[in-house]
Amino acid sequence: MKLNGDNMSRIYNFSAGPAILPEEVLQEAAQEMLDYRGCGMSVMEMSHRGKVFQSIIDEAEADLRDLMVIPSDYKVLFMQGGASTQFSAIPLNLSRNGVGNYIITGQWAKKAYEEGGRYTDAKIIASSKDKNFSYIPDCSNLPVSPDADYVYICENNTIYGTKYKTLPDTKGKVLVADVSSCFLSEPVDVTKYGVIYGGVQKNIGPAGLAIVIIREDLITDDVLPETPTMLKFKTYADTGSLYNTPPTYGIYICGKVFKWLKKQGGLSVMKERNERKAEKLYNFLDSSEVFKGTAAVKDRSLMNVTFVTDSDELNAKFVAEAKEAGFENLKGHRSVGGMRASIYNAMPERGVDTLVAFMKRFEKDNL
Ligand SMILES: *Cc1c(COP(=O)(O)O)cnc(C)c1O
């Protein structure tokens, strides 16, 4: 069964990433596919050195700066290699004393820590591994190394459905945050971070592109000597992210999503909408006799809602019946099992309403 919106061939896609994009954006891109605004060619086919692409990337950056209120002493870099490439770029670029401090709240933070350990003395200063990463550890008085170059967090834990509601006290050290799965989901105070970065395929655009927002004074030539040119932040800062051919089509789609977000009313409106959507799902989970949420209530993510029934068989039955009914990608990450509904910016509220109604029916049939 197909359910979603005006376009009857679209399903409700709850994928964690690559994930749902606004239908309006896809339609606009389709209209411009063969002939971008009278150029006679697609954005995919044009030179990244031409005037037309230059205005696409300039507008994308300007709109992102507006949306996030990015101060002028921060640079916006468009880089390749998704989020995982930043696991190396961060230690390579930020290491001065050779010490990175990491808070481990799941697999993505752990991978970043392991990669950091290849180049620096990486230290774990807090972890929630003891309860399978179902919560965010207390970060009010961390054993931050006196010579730490940065404190690293994964702000929204895509796999476990947790999010930092307050940022850690880094004791004056630079805060680095992977925001892949909460990018642009709510307003943030950019000045609290040294580096904010994310892969865009969760909440913004097509896979393969990472956006890095970095305080200017952290961009330097004084990087670890083995740093490849293509991983050096300065390479991107000095060339407006055009040192080599960037992922042009990805940047173009992200730019459209930024405009879509501005049209919706910006990030405070998205936050209200995201809170309302998540609350509907969490309220149902809290009242259900069949389903229950897996993340600590105080740390619940607005973007990734993780839940289980009390048996693997019933979980599998739910995922299969949901798929049959037009709800795709509700299976939890392979490392945790159960279910996960990713309800990013582009998921319409009626998608959540329809899912909750379906879950209620399933509950009645399986009590
Ligand atoms: C998906 C994800 C990643 C990995 O992204 P890639 O672009 O596949 O490297 C890293 N961090 C978080 C929080 C994610 O959700």
PDBQT file of the ligand as one rigid body, heavy atoms in Angstrom, charges set to zero:
ROOT
HETATM    1  C1  LIG A 401      25.489   7.735   9.797  1.00  0.00    +0.000 C 
HETATM    2  C2  LIG A 401      26.385   8.349  10.782  1.00  0.00    +0.000 A 
HETATM    3  C3  LIG A 401      27.771   8.400  10.592  1.00  0.00    +0.000 A 
HETATM    4  C4  LIG A 401      28.451   7.786   9.397  1.00  0.00    +0.000 C 
HETATM    5  O1  LIG A 401      28.182   8.507   8.248  1.00  0.00    +0.000 OA
HETATM    6  P1  LIG A 401      28.906   8.152   6.857  1.00  0.00    +0.000 P 
HETATM    7  O2  LIG A 401      28.550   9.342   6.012  1.00  0.00    +0.000 OA
HETATM    8  O3  LIG A 401      28.323   6.871   6.377  1.00  0.00    +0.000 OA
HETATM    9  O4  LIG A 401      30.353   8.055   7.113  1.00  0.00    +0.000 OA
HETATM   10  C5  LIG A 401      28.525   9.034  11.552  1.00  0.00    +0.000 A 
HETATM   11  N1  LIG A 401      27.970   9.580  12.636  1.00  0.00    +0.000 NA
HETATM   12  C6  LIG A 401      26.642   9.555  12.855  1.00  0.00    +0.000 A 
HETATM   13  C7  LIG A 401      26.074  10.190  14.077  1.00  0.00    +0.000 C 
HETATM   14  C8  LIG A 401      25.806   8.934  11.938  1.00  0.00    +0.000 A 
HETATM   15  O5  LIG A 401      24.485   8.890  12.162  1.00  0.00    +0.000 OA
ENDROOT
TORSDOF 0
